[in-house]
């Protein structure tokens, strides 16, 4: 006679469930590691290569110039970075003196795009050195500067002025071609300018 087989015991079913649970947890851990090391969206990086003032003029306690900035934007993601709502803002002594919108565009995955932006800054008043120092680095006054005789209609003009340039790029990138993730890139630079001729003495970002 053939003996009937006994049904699986409860211990066998429990062991199978435990093995299946451990396997699923292992898969989840592997998926998280791959996501955070390979596919996790990263913010693009902006590197300022050069700042120039092609034209510069000072008179009647005010200054106007043309501002040019050359930057490199690197997209470290594995999908294209589509940017929009981006801008460059210039600040002097805590107040905005210049502004430019950056046209929408796309930077392919893993690529670096070079961008040049040039725009005119309308005339704005120069702050006295003690006023400008509240928002920028201190500027000392000296003797005659660039034909201004060390003063400009009532107060001394420092040998240098400092402006702050802020660049922001907002956009989105895709993860695994299914999910859209918001990313942005920002840079802030302080630019030191000679008041005598408008030459850029240096910039720090």
Secondary structure, DSSP 8 states (H G I E B T S, - for coil): ---------HHHHHHHHHHHHHHHHHHHHHHHHHIIIIIS----EEEEEEEE-S-EEEETTEEEEEEEEEEEEE--SSS-EEEEEEEEEEEETTEEEEEEEE--EEE-TT-EEEEEEEEEEEEEE---HHHHTTTS------S--TTSTTEETTEE--SEEEEEEEEEEEEEEEETTTEEEEEEEEEEEEEEEETTT--EEEEE-
